[in-house]
Structure formats: structure tokens, C-alpha cells
Amino acid sequence: MADEGATVLTAAQDAGIYIPALCHCPDVSSQGVCRLCLVRIEGRRRPEPACRTIIEEGMVVFTDDPEIERLRRVILELILSDHDFNCLLCPKSGQCRLQELVNRIGFDEHRFSRLEHTAKDLPIDTSNPFFDFNPNKCVQCTICVRTCHEIAGIDAIDMAYRSDNLRVSTFANKPLKDSVCVSCGECMERCPVGALIPKKFKHPTREVKTTCPYCGVGCGLYLGIRGNTIVRARGDDESPVNHGGLCVRGRFGYDFVNSPDRLSLPLMRAYDEYAQPSSVVEMNEEGRPITLPLVKREGKFVEITWDQAIRYVASSLAHYKGDEIAAISSARCTNEENYLFQKFTRVALETNNIDHCARL
């Protein structure tokens, strides 16, 4: 039983029936560009693209017969005839949809060898600071174009030129850096082949589900971890906040986590009883990771315990009340955390002197 208005392709996928497709992406509209999803429908003269054919009551669909298989092989061979075959060194190797289709559909080696192989030799666009565009690996599926138009709403790229010169291009064929591209990476995330690849590419060994720290929206994401280093970030498709979408900060802005210059603990000046704190550890070892709060004594930061830090803050606040206190919250906290902070400021500290760093 399929949903009303579903296509043959989505109905087949829901039923566990495999239909090959290269240009199909569930996040954007279907255009039937690749023609690899052709199926035969009883009572119709010619094969139909499954991704654009709406199911009907009583429709009989043949997804696999000798004629359909022959058509798919011919189409795949034509796609491969001008494709860059340096697959071993391609970062998308093992996750490339074109590789998967070759393995599933196969090709006629004798017929394929008779084709005139005209591998493209177009310049690679490396101008974008976060990802590269290699037009020689592009299969003209238009997923990136539809993503930029329908999801990002930027229209930075479109299909340009004609015939053998047809390609994805920015306005006036400018480099991506000089276009209106906002580097959100949504096109890169959906590219089925190795045409759009992040500059820093490593396969993660595990993933951690978390919340983006850059603003209060609270987008869900998965961080790909290799060793103790974050190597990639992808949106959480099941998150009710962003439904898998990320901005440029959420997708590419994670280098600060492992930065040696990162300040990961609070800094305080030493006063009163903490001017000569007991049980402190001098910071003599250069590069040693900081694991405790720091307090400044005699021009040098030294470590104190968390209990000492909390007692110091509590004893300092005890000398002030009401409008003598002001508080400022962070844009990197979630909306819920900022709500709790302003509630604490107004109820516990009894002051309305509260502001947010995003207004400064």
C-alpha cells in the first residue's frame, strides 16, 4: 500500500524493491535527468522514469526485465564515457553512488571499449575556503542546483552551456568565492559523486550526536570523530529544529575544538584569601592541558580547584544585590539555557540588568 501522490520510485523503495537512480534526492524535487530509473508500465508504449511517474490504482510496473536492464547499461556506459576514472584516489570512493550503480547494473565491456572516451579536463574550482568543485567528476545530476534553489534559496549555481559543454556553473562562470554562494555546504552534502568534496576530508571512525554550539537555534548534528579529533559534521535528519540542514558555521566551524589556543576554562584574578591560594599548581609545563580553573597571582595564572572557584564567585556576589549586579549571556547557549540564565538573574539575583552578547 503506497501513499497517494507517491511516485513509482518512492513506492518501490518503501516496499524494499531496488530501482537504480543517480539524480534522485528525497530532499528536493525530481527531474528525471539521469534516466537510470526507467521502468516499464503495462499498457504504455515507452519506459517511464520512476522518479516522476505518479502511481495509479491498478498500475502494473516492471522494474527488472531484459529490455530495461539493457537500457540502463547503455545509459550508464554513456555517463561513464566522459567521467574521471581516478576512483582509487577519489575521497568519495566507497560512498560514491556511481560506483554503486556500476556494481549493481554492470556494463558491456566490449561495447564500452568501442565508445569514444573523452574525459573532461576542466579546471578545478578551489576558490571556496571549505570545499572544492571538480567538474570532471560531475555527472550533471543537477542535485546541487536544485539544493541551492529549493533548500538554500541562494541560486548561486545553475546548468550552463549546451550539448557536450553542459556543466554546473556560477553566474558568468565566476569562481565560487566570487559568486553569491554562502558556503553552507548543502550541495556538497548531497552530491552523489566526488564533484563536491570538503577541503579537509577524513573518514570518521565514530559519530557523536550533539547540538550545534554557534547560536541559540539548537540545530542537531552528528560530529564525525577520528581519534580525538573532529573531522566532519553533518546535520541530524531527525532533528525537529533543522531537519538535517546546517549553515556554514555548523558544518565547517569545528576547528576551534582542537585548537591549542582555545580557552576552555574560566580565568579569575586572585583576591583576599586566594591571593596566596593553598594547594595550587604552578603552570610550568608549556603545552600541558588545562583541567582546572585558573587564578592570577603575581602576574602568573595558577590552577585552583572547582570548589575554590565556586566559593570565590559565591562570596563575591554576596556583597552585591539588586541593581549593583549585571549579567550577560552568550549567543552560543541554547534558547533554553538563555531562558534559565535570565530567570536566575531576575529571580535569584533580583535584577533586570541582563543583556546578550549578540547585541554588542
C-alpha positions as CSV (number, residue, x, y, z in Angstrom):
1,M,0.0,0.0,0.0
2,A,1.6,3.3,-1.1
3,D,0.7,6.8,-0.2
4,E,-1.5,8.9,-2.5
5,G,0.6,11.0,-4.8
6,A,3.8,8.9,-4.3
7,T,6.0,8.2,-7.3
8,V,6.8,4.7,-8.5
9,L,10.4,5.1,-7.2
10,T,9.4,6.1,-3.6
11,A,6.7,3.4,-3.6
12,A,9.2,0.8,-4.7
13,Q,11.8,2.0,-2.1
14,D,9.1,1.8,0.7
15,A,8.4,-1.8,-0.4
16,G,12.1,-2.8,-0.5
17,I,12.3,-3.0,-4.3
18,Y,15.5,-1.7,-5.8
19,I,15.3,0.8,-8.7
20,P,18.6,2.4,-9.6
21,A,18.8,6.2,-9.6
22,L,21.6,8.7,-9.8
23,C,19.8,12.1,-9.9
24,H,17.1,11.4,-7.3
25,C,17.4,13.1,-3.9
26,P,14.4,12.9,-1.4
27,D,15.1,16.4,-0.1
28,V,14.5,18.1,-3.5
29,S,12.1,17.8,-6.4
30,S,12.6,15.1,-9.0
31,Q,13.6,16.0,-12.6
32,G,14.4,12.6,-14.1
33,V,17.7,13.7,-15.5
34,C,19.7,10.5,-15.4
35,R,17.1,8.1,-16.8
36,L,18.6,5.2,-14.9
37,C,15.3,4.7,-13.0
38,L,13.4,3.8,-16.2
39,V,10.6,1.2,-15.6
40,R,8.1,-0.5,-17.9
41,I,4.4,0.1,-17.2
42,E,1.8,-2.2,-18.6
43,G,-0.3,-0.5,-21.3
44,R,2.2,2.2,-22.0
45,R,4.4,2.3,-25.2
46,R,7.7,3.5,-23.8
47,P,9.6,3.2,-20.5
48,E,8.8,5.9,-17.9
49,P,11.2,7.5,-15.3
50,A,10.1,6.0,-11.9
51,C,11.1,9.2,-10.1
52,R,8.5,11.3,-11.9
53,T,5.7,8.8,-12.6
54,I,2.9,9.0,-10.1
55,I,1.3,5.7,-9.0
56,E,-2.2,4.9,-10.0
57,E,-4.8,2.4,-8.9
58,G,-4.2,-1.0,-10.6
59,M,-0.9,0.1,-12.2
60,V,1.4,-2.8,-13.1
61,V,5.1,-1.9,-13.1
62,F,8.0,-4.0,-14.3
63,T,11.2,-2.8,-12.6
64,D,13.5,-5.5,-14.0
65,D,13.4,-7.2,-17.4
66,P,16.0,-7.7,-20.2
67,E,15.0,-4.6,-22.1
68,I,15.1,-2.4,-19.0
69,E,18.4,-3.8,-18.0
70,R,19.8,-3.2,-21.5
71,L,18.7,0.4,-21.4
72,R,20.2,1.0,-18.0
73,R,23.5,-0.4,-19.1
74,V,23.7,1.8,-22.2
75,I,22.8,4.9,-20.2
76,L,25.4,4.1,-17.5
77,E,28.1,3.5,-20.2
78,L,27.4,6.9,-21.7
79,I,27.7,8.5,-18.3
80,L,31.0,6.7,-17.7
81,S,32.4,7.5,-21.2
82,D,33.4,11.1,-20.1
83,H,33.9,10.5,-16.4
84,D,37.2,10.8,-14.5
85,F,38.2,7.2,-13.7
86,N,40.7,8.1,-10.9
87,C,38.4,6.4,-8.4
88,L,41.1,4.9,-6.2
89,L,42.3,8.3,-5.0
90,C,38.8,9.9,-5.0
91,P,37.7,10.9,-1.5
92,K,34.2,9.6,-2.3
93,S,35.5,6.2,-3.1
94,G,33.3,3.6,-1.3
95,Q,30.5,6.1,-0.8
96,C,30.0,7.1,-4.5
97,R,26.6,6.3,-5.9
98,L,28.1,5.9,-9.4
99,Q,30.4,3.2,-8.1
100,E,27.3,1.5,-6.5
101,L,25.4,1.6,-9.8
102,V,28.4,0.1,-11.8
103,N,28.5,-2.7,-9.3
104,R,24.7,-3.3,-9.4
105,I,24.0,-2.7,-13.1
106,G,27.3,-3.6,-14.7
107,F,28.3,-2.7,-18.2
108,D,29.1,-4.4,-21.5
109,E,32.9,-4.3,-21.6
110,H,33.1,-4.9,-25.4
111,R,30.6,-2.2,-26.2
112,F,32.0,0.2,-23.7
113,S,35.5,-0.2,-25.1
114,R,34.2,0.9,-28.6
115,L,32.9,4.2,-27.2
116,E,35.0,7.3,-27.8
117,H,36.2,8.2,-24.3
118,T,36.5,11.9,-24.0
119,A,37.4,12.5,-20.3
120,K,36.9,16.1,-19.4
121,D,39.9,18.3,-18.5
122,L,38.2,21.3,-16.9
123,P,39.9,23.4,-14.2
124,I,39.0,22.5,-10.6
125,D,37.5,25.4,-8.6
126,T,39.4,25.6,-5.3
127,S,38.4,29.1,-4.5
128,N,35.8,28.3,-1.8
129,P,37.5,28.1,1.6
130,F,35.6,25.0,2.7
131,F,35.1,22.7,-0.3
132,D,36.3,22.2,-3.9
133,F,34.3,21.7,-7.1
134,N,35.7,19.2,-9.6
135,P,33.6,19.5,-12.8
136,N,35.5,16.5,-14.3
137,K,33.7,14.2,-11.8
138,C,30.3,15.8,-12.2
139,V,27.6,13.6,-13.7
140,Q,25.2,16.5,-14.3
141,C,22.5,15.1,-12.0
142,T,21.6,18.7,-11.0
143,I,21.1,17.8,-7.3
144,C,23.4,20.6,-6.3
145,V,21.5,23.1,-8.5
146,R,18.1,22.0,-7.0
147,T,19.5,22.1,-3.5
148,C,20.8,25.6,-3.9
149,H,17.5,26.8,-5.3
150,E,15.0,24.8,-3.2
151,I,16.8,24.4,0.2
152,A,19.4,27.2,0.5
153,G,17.4,29.6,-1.6
154,I,20.6,31.2,-2.9
155,D,20.6,30.2,-6.6
156,A,24.4,30.5,-6.7
157,I,24.7,27.8,-9.4
158,D,22.8,26.6,-12.4
159,M,23.3,24.5,-15.5
160,A,25.1,26.4,-18.2
161,Y,26.2,26.0,-21.9
162,R,24.9,23.3,-24.2
163,S,25.4,19.8,-25.5
164,D,28.9,18.4,-24.7
165,N,29.8,21.6,-22.9
166,L,26.8,21.4,-20.4
167,R,28.1,21.9,-16.9
168,V,27.2,23.3,-13.5
169,S,28.3,26.9,-13.3
170,T,28.0,30.1,-11.3
171,F,26.8,33.3,-12.9
172,A,29.3,34.3,-15.6
173,N,31.3,31.2,-14.7
174,K,33.0,33.0,-11.9
175,P,34.8,31.1,-9.1
176,L,32.6,30.1,-6.2
177,K,34.3,32.5,-3.9
178,D,33.3,35.4,-6.2
179,S,29.7,34.3,-6.5
180,V,26.7,34.7,-4.1
181,C,27.5,31.2,-2.6
182,V,27.2,31.3,1.2
183,S,29.3,28.1,1.7
184,C,26.5,26.3,3.6
185,G,27.7,23.0,2.0
186,E,24.2,21.7,1.4
187,C,25.1,20.9,-2.2
188,M,28.3,19.2,-1.1
189,E,26.4,17.1,1.4
190,R,24.0,15.8,-1.3
191,C,26.4,15.3,-4.2
192,P,26.3,11.6,-5.2
193,V,29.8,11.5,-6.6
194,G,33.2,13.2,-5.9
195,A,32.4,16.5,-7.7
196,L,32.0,18.5,-4.4
197,I,34.4,17.5,-1.7
198,P,35.4,19.2,1.5
199,K,39.0,20.5,1.6
200,K,39.7,18.7,4.8
201,F,38.4,15.2,4.2
202,K,38.9,12.2,6.5
203,H,36.6,9.3,7.2
204,P,35.4,9.3,10.8
205,T,35.6,6.2,12.9
206,R,32.6,7.0,15.0
207,E,29.9,9.7,15.4
208,V,28.6,11.6,18.3
209,K,25.1,13.2,18.4
210,T,25.1,16.7,19.8
211,T,23.8,20.2,19.4
212,C,25.5,23.0,17.4
213,P,27.1,25.5,19.8
214,Y,27.1,28.5,17.5
215,C,23.7,30.1,18.2
216,G,20.5,29.6,20.2
217,V,18.6,27.8,17.4
218,G,19.9,24.5,18.6
219,C,20.4,22.6,15.4
220,G,21.0,18.9,15.8
221,L,24.1,17.4,14.3
222,Y,26.5,14.4,14.3
223,L,30.2,15.0,14.8
224,G,32.4,12.6,13.0
225,I,35.4,11.6,15.2
226,R,38.7,10.1,14.3
227,G,40.9,9.5,17.3
228,N,40.2,12.6,19.5
229,T,39.7,15.0,16.6
230,I,36.6,16.1,14.9
231,V,36.9,15.5,11.2
232,R,33.4,16.3,9.9
233,A,29.9,17.4,10.9
234,R,26.6,16.5,9.3
235,G,23.1,17.6,10.1
236,D,20.7,15.4,12.1
237,D,17.8,14.5,9.7
238,E,15.6,13.6,12.6
239,S,16.1,16.9,14.4
240,P,12.8,18.9,14.6
241,V,14.8,22.1,14.6
242,N,16.9,21.9,11.4
243,H,15.8,18.6,9.7
244,G,19.4,17.9,8.7
245,G,20.2,21.4,7.4
246,L,23.3,23.3,8.6
247,C,24.8,26.7,8.0
248,V,28.5,27.3,7.2
249,R,29.4,27.6,10.9
250,G,27.6,24.4,11.9
251,R,29.0,22.4,9.1
252,F,32.6,23.7,8.9
253,G,33.3,25.6,12.1
254,Y,34.6,23.0,14.4
255,D,38.4,23.5,14.2
256,F,38.3,25.6,17.4
257,V,37.5,22.5,19.5
258,N,41.0,21.1,19.0
259,S,42.8,24.4,18.7
260,P,45.9,24.7,21.0
261,D,44.9,28.3,21.6
262,R,41.4,27.5,22.9
263,L,40.5,28.9,26.3
264,S,38.5,26.1,27.8
265,L,38.3,27.2,31.4
266,P,37.4,30.4,33.3
267,L,40.1,32.9,34.3
268,M,39.9,34.9,37.6
269,R,42.0,37.4,39.4
270,A,43.2,36.4,42.9
271,Y,41.9,38.5,45.8
272,D,41.8,38.2,49.6
273,E,42.3,34.6,50.8
274,Y,43.1,33.5,47.2
275,A,46.0,35.9,46.8
276,Q,48.1,33.1,48.2
277,P,45.9,30.1,47.4
278,S,46.9,26.8,49.0
279,S,47.3,23.6,47.0
280,V,48.0,25.4,43.8
281,V,50.0,24.0,40.9
282,E,52.3,26.3,39.1
283,M,51.9,26.3,35.3
284,N,55.5,25.5,34.5
285,E,54.9,22.8,31.8
286,E,54.4,24.5,28.5
287,G,51.5,23.0,26.5
288,R,50.1,21.0,29.4
289,P,46.3,20.7,29.0
290,I,44.4,22.9,31.5
291,T,42.0,20.9,33.6
292,L,41.1,23.3,36.4
293,P,40.1,26.9,36.8
294,L,42.9,29.5,36.7
295,V,43.6,32.3,39.1
296,K,46.1,35.1,38.6
297,R,48.8,35.5,41.2
298,E,51.9,37.6,40.9
299,G,51.3,38.1,37.1
300,K,51.0,34.3,36.5
301,F,48.0,32.1,36.1
302,V,47.9,29.2,38.6
303,E,45.3,26.4,39.0
304,I,42.7,26.2,41.8
305,T,40.0,23.6,42.4
306,W,36.4,24.0,41.2
307,D,35.3,24.2,44.8
308,Q,37.6,27.1,45.4
309,A,36.3,28.8,42.2
310,I,32.6,28.4,43.1
311,R,33.2,29.6,46.7
312,Y,35.1,32.6,45.3
313,V,32.2,33.6,43.0
314,A,29.6,33.0,45.6
315,S,31.4,35.0,48.3
316,S,31.9,37.9,45.8
317,L,28.3,38.0,44.7
318,A,27.2,38.0,48.4
319,H,28.5,41.6,48.7
320,Y,26.2,42.9,46.0
321,K,22.5,42.8,45.4
322,G,19.8,44.2,43.1
323,D,20.9,46.7,40.5
324,E,24.5,46.5,41.7
325,I,24.7,43.3,39.6
326,A,24.6,42.9,35.9
327,A,24.7,39.7,33.8
328,I,25.4,38.9,30.2
329,S,24.5,35.7,28.4
330,S,26.1,34.0,25.4
331,A,24.8,33.5,21.8
332,R,26.4,30.1,21.9
333,C,24.0,28.8,24.5
334,T,20.7,27.3,23.5
335,N,17.4,29.2,23.9
336,E,16.6,27.1,26.9
337,E,19.9,27.8,28.6
338,N,19.5,31.6,28.0
339,Y,16.0,31.4,29.4
340,L,17.2,29.7,32.6
341,F,20.0,32.3,32.9
342,Q,17.7,35.3,32.7
343,K,15.3,33.6,35.1
344,F,18.1,33.1,37.6
345,T,19.2,36.7,37.1
346,R,15.8,38.2,37.7
347,V,14.6,35.8,40.5
348,A,17.7,34.8,42.4
349,L,19.9,37.9,41.8
350,E,16.8,40.2,41.8
351,T,18.0,42.4,39.0
352,N,16.8,43.2,35.4
353,N,20.3,44.2,34.3
354,I,20.7,41.4,31.8
355,D,21.9,41.6,28.2
356,H,23.0,39.3,25.4
357,C,26.4,39.3,23.6
358,A,24.7,39.2,20.2
359,R,23.5,42.8,20.7
360,L,27.1,44.2,21.3
